[in-house]
Amino acid sequence: MPRGTFLSRARTSATGGELLRLDRSLRRHGLEGADLRRAGLTRLCSYVLALPTAERQERREELKGGRRRDQAR
């Protein structure tokens, strides 16, 4: 089974934490990644710090959006 097909099917039943772990792979295969606004602050921080610096910089606005949602609570 091709990886893209597997990820597409797995995405429908994955939990938020599982989607965070699969996020880079999902994006690499042209699928929508995890909704960072749904991640808790600690999980979001761990995820962001694990990203390569270049990717973190490229996705800065998206990543800040996940943090802003958490601050609004």
C-alpha positions as CSV (number, residue, x, y, z in Angstrom):
1,M,0.0,0.0,0.0
2,P,1.5,3.4,-1.0
3,R,2.4,5.6,2.0
4,G,0.1,8.4,0.8
5,T,-2.9,6.1,0.8
6,F,-2.0,4.7,4.2
7,L,-1.7,8.2,5.7
8,S,-5.0,9.3,4.1
9,R,-6.8,6.4,5.7
10,A,-5.1,6.7,9.0
11,R,-5.8,10.4,9.3
12,T,-9.6,9.9,9.5
13,S,-9.3,7.9,12.8
14,A,-6.1,9.4,14.3
15,T,-6.2,11.3,17.6
16,G,-4.8,14.9,17.9
17,G,-1.5,13.6,19.3
18,E,-1.2,11.0,16.6
19,L,-1.8,13.7,13.9
20,L,1.0,15.9,15.5
21,R,3.4,12.9,15.2
22,L,2.3,12.3,11.6
23,D,2.2,16.0,10.6
24,R,5.4,16.2,8.6
25,S,4.7,13.0,6.8
26,L,1.2,14.1,5.9
27,R,2.4,17.4,4.5
28,R,5.2,15.6,2.5
29,H,2.5,13.6,0.8
30,G,0.3,16.6,0.0
31,L,-2.3,15.9,2.8
32,E,-3.6,18.4,5.3
33,G,-1.5,18.3,8.5
34,A,-2.6,18.5,12.1
35,D,-4.7,21.4,13.4
36,L,-2.3,23.0,15.7
37,R,-5.0,25.1,17.3
38,R,-6.4,21.9,18.9
39,A,-3.1,20.9,20.5
40,G,-2.4,21.7,24.2
41,L,0.3,24.2,25.0
42,T,2.9,21.6,26.2
43,R,2.3,19.3,23.3
44,L,2.5,22.2,20.9
45,C,5.8,23.4,22.4
46,S,7.3,19.9,22.2
47,Y,6.2,19.6,18.6
48,V,7.6,23.0,17.6
49,L,10.9,22.4,19.3
50,A,11.3,19.1,17.5
51,L,11.0,20.7,14.1
52,P,14.1,21.6,12.1
53,T,15.0,25.3,12.5
54,A,14.4,26.0,8.8
55,E,10.9,24.5,8.9
56,R,10.1,26.3,12.1
57,Q,10.9,29.6,10.4
58,E,8.9,28.8,7.2
59,R,5.9,27.9,9.3
60,R,6.2,30.7,11.9
61,E,2.8,32.3,11.4
62,E,1.0,28.9,11.4
63,L,2.8,27.9,14.6
64,K,2.1,31.2,16.3
65,G,-1.6,30.7,15.4
66,G,-1.7,27.5,17.5
67,R,-0.2,29.4,20.4
68,R,-2.6,32.3,20.1
69,R,-5.6,29.9,20.4
70,D,-4.2,28.6,23.6
71,Q,-3.7,32.1,25.0
72,A,-7.4,32.9,24.3
73,R,-8.6,30.3,26.7
